[in-house]
Amino acid sequence: MDTFAGTITLDDGEQVPVDLDFDEENLTLRTEGKLIGVWPVKYCRVARSGRGAVILSLDGEKVVFEPEDLPTFATAAAQRFRASTLADRIGVVLDLPAVDGPAGLGSDGETYSRATGFAGWLGRVAGLIVVAAGILVLGWVAIQWRGDAVDFAGTTITISSTIAAPPPLFEQTVEQFTTEWNLTATAFGVPVQIRGTLPPGRFESQLTPHLVMQGRTAGDGTIESIVLVIDPTGDREDDQVALSALGVAIAVANPALEREQRAEVLAVMGLSIGDPDLTALEGEVEVDGVSYTLSYVSTFESLLFAINDA
């Protein structure tokens, strides 16, 4: 049984101190030692609300909960509230304050590396991809890409310099971003085109059965953050397409980089093109004002590649 002290906010704005308990079966709320209610965990959902709080759906009734220990609660809730979507479960564990900054990679290719903690390396994705210490534990399973070394399409092809330069990524609207992404994916020969129209605000696109793009826009409608979520449980071809999409993403965010520099961005974060391996993978780097983070999240068996304005 896990117990978390905090407050819930009622519809009229009143805040009530509570103790929230839950195990594999039930969630229990008490205030001042008095029982409020008990709900089956299988009917409970969790989603981000904002810094320091989450939204709980208790058998369909929503309430804002502000735990005193948000990192620990977010981790436990994401693991146990399995009725929530994967996106919501990932969101609550990642919507936490960063405690460190990234390494640097200048336009000349010189790197500046430094040690980072569990929370530091994941950094910022406009408040979306940030992690508190102790959340991301890789565990004992060593997950590697299968077979021979894969070919990263995004690191072996250069787009002709005669093409007019697009606006910087974080000045693009979702329409412009969709165009640039699809053009780059097509030029690289990677079948990860965005289908349909991305809405302003928070958006998500299923690029392949094993690759999801998530992101959001700023108040003016321009791109604020992009996250690629890779499920590594597919076959070798699925792995190759998903990893090639990382090269596409880097080319869209930093179109001036040459193919060797795109490969170096991944190498700085610990992903070797010649011998790709997710074991203990974690890294962050800045390239000409763009922040990249790469990490394997064992809790969700997913590889996250995040792009944010540095």
N, C-alpha and C positions, 0 to 999 in steps of 0.2 A: 504493500500500500504506500503510495506517494502522497505527501501532504504539502500543499502550497498555500501560504498566507497571501492575501491581497485584497483588492476591492472590486466590486462589480458596480457598474453604472446603470441605473434604472432609466426608464423612458423619460422621466421628468428631470433627469440630470442628477438625482440624488446618488451619492456614493455610499455603499454599504460595505463595511469590512467583513470578509468571509475567510473561511478555511475551506479549500477545495481538496478533496481526497479522490484518488482514483487508482484502480488496479486493472487487471485484465478484463474484469467483468462490469464494474459499476463506477460511476462518478457520483460523489456526494458533496453537497454544499451545506455548510453550517455558518451561522453568524452568532457570535457570542455564545458558542457552545450549543445553540439550538438548531435542530435540523430544519433545513429549507426544503430539501428534496433529494431524491436518488434517481439517477438515470442510467440505463444500460450504455456502456461505452460504445457498443456497436452502432448506437443511434446518435452519437455525439460527433460533431465536426469542429474543426478549428481553422481559422483563417487570419491573415494579418489585419490589424486595425490601424496601427501607427506605432511610433516609437514608444516602447514601454507597455504596450497593451496588445491583446488579441481579441478576436471575435469568436465566441463559443456559440455553437448551435446545439442546444440541448433538446433533442427530440423535436427539432423544428423551431424552437423558441430561441431567438438570438439575444445575447448579452455581451457587453464589453467587460473583459476581465483584465485587471492590471496586477499581475503577480509581483511579489517583492523580488523574486529570483527568476527573472524572465528567461535567461539562457537555459537554466535547468528545466523549467516548465516547458519551454518551446521544444526542447529535444524530446522530452518524455511524451508530450502531446503529439508531436509529429510521428513518433513511432507507434503510438497506441490508437490514435483516432483514425482508424483506417477507413472510415466512411468518407473522410475528406479526400478531395482530389489530390493527386500527386503534386500538382502545381501549388495548391494551398499548403500542403505539408512542407514542401521545400521552402515556400515563402516565409513561414513562421520561424524556421530555424535560421534563415539567412537575413531576416529583417532586424538585425541587431547592430549596435555601434561598433565601428572599426576601432582597433587599438594600435594599429601600426600602419606604415605606408609601404609602397612598393620599391623594388629595385628599379634602376633606371637603365634605359637603352637609348642612346642618342642616335641621331640620323646617320652618324658616321660608323655606327655599328659597335662602338665601344660600350661595354656593359659595366654596371656597377651593382654588384650583388651584396646582400646582407641578410643575416638570419632574420626570420620572421616567426612569430608565434602562430598558434592555430588560428587566431582571429586575424592577425595582421596581414597574412598573405592574400586572403580573399578580398580585402580592401573594400572598394566602393563600386557599386553599380547604381549610382544615384539613390542610395538607401535601400536597394533591392538585394544586392549580393554582398552581405556583410555578416561575419560570423563571430560568435563569442568563443572564448577559449574552452576547449574540451568538447565541442560539438562534433567536429569532424574526426572520427577515429577510424583509421583504415582497417583495423582488425587483422586477423591472421591469414585471410585469404589473399593470395598473391594473384591478381588478375592481369593477364597479359593478352595482347592481341595475338590471335592464332596464326600459325603458319609462318611463311617467310615475311620479311619486312614489307609493309604496304607502301604503295607509291602515293605520295601526297600530291594530288593534282594541283592544289593551290600553291605549292612551293616549287613547281617545275615548269610553270608556264608564265610568260610575261605578256601583258596586254600591250598592244601597239601604242607608242607614245603620241601618235597622231590623233588619237581620240581626245576630244575636249575633256578637260578635267572636270569632274563633278563637284558640287559643293562639298565642303567638309561634312563628315558623317553627322556631327551634332548640329549642323545647320540644315539638314535635309528633313523634309516632311516625310510622312510615312509613304506617300506616293513616290517621292523621289528615291527614298531608300529601297522600296520594292523594285523600282526600275534598275537601280545600280546593282542591287543584289542579283537580280535575274540575269542582267547582262554579264556580270562577272562569272556567275555560275555556268552560264552557257559558254562563255569564252574558255573557261577551264575544263569544260566537258564534265561537270559534276552535276548529277541530276537532283539538285536540291532547290529548284525554283519555288518561289512563294506562289501559291495558288490563291486566287481570289483577292479580296481587298482587306488590308489591315486597317482597323479602326484606330483613331487617335485615343490616347489614354493607355491602358494596359492592353497588350495584344499577344496573341499566340498563333503559331502556324505549325502544323505537322508537316515537316519537310519530307520525311521518310518514316516508315514504321518504327525506326529506331532513332530518330532525330527530331527534336522539337525546338523551335525558335520561340523565345519569349522576350518581351521588351515592353518599354513604355515611352511615352512622349512627355516633353515638358509642357508648361502652360501655353507656350506659343505654338504648340503642335509639332515641334521638331524632335528628332530622336534624342532620348536621354540615356537609354541603356539598352543593351542587347545581350541576351544569354542564349547559348546553345546548350541543350541538355541531351547528352548522348547516352543511350542504353547500350552497353557493350555485350549484350547477351545474344546478338544476332550472329550470322555467319561471317566469314572473312570478307565477303563482298560488302555486307552492311557496314563492317568496321571501316573498310577503305573509304566508302562514300562519306561516312560520318566524319572521319578524320580529314578527308580532303576538304570538307566544308569549313574546317578551321582555316585553311589557306584562303578560301573564298572570303571569309569574314575579315581576315587581316588585310586582304587586298582592298576590300570596301572601306575599311577604317583608315588604312594608311596606303593609299594608292601609289604613292611615290616609292615605296619599298620595292627593291628588286627581289627576285625569287630566293636568292641566298639569304637576304635579310629576313624574309618571311619565315624561312626555315629556322633562322637564328632566334626569332621571337619565341618559337615553340621550344627550341633547345634551352634557352635561358630559363624557361619555366619548368624544365625537367623532362620534356618529351623529345626523345631522340627519334629522328625520322628513320635512321638506319635500324634501330632496335626499339620500337615503341613498346613501352611497358608502363602500366598504371600503378605498379607497386609503389606505395609511399609517395605518390605524385602530388605535389603542391607547389605552386609558384605564382609570382606576380611580376609584371614588368611594365614600365611606361615607355612609349615610343612616340616622340614628337606630339605630346599632349594627349595621347590616347592610353588609357590604362587597361591592361589585359590581366585576367586571372584565370588560372586553370587548376582544377582540383577534382579528385575522385572522392565522391561522397558515398561511403560504404552503407550508410543508413538506407539510401535509396538506390544503391547499385547504379549510380549515374556519374558520368563525367560532365562537369560544368565548365563551360568556357564563356567568360563574361567580358564585355567590352563597355567601358565607361569613359566619360570625359574626365581627364585628369585635372 
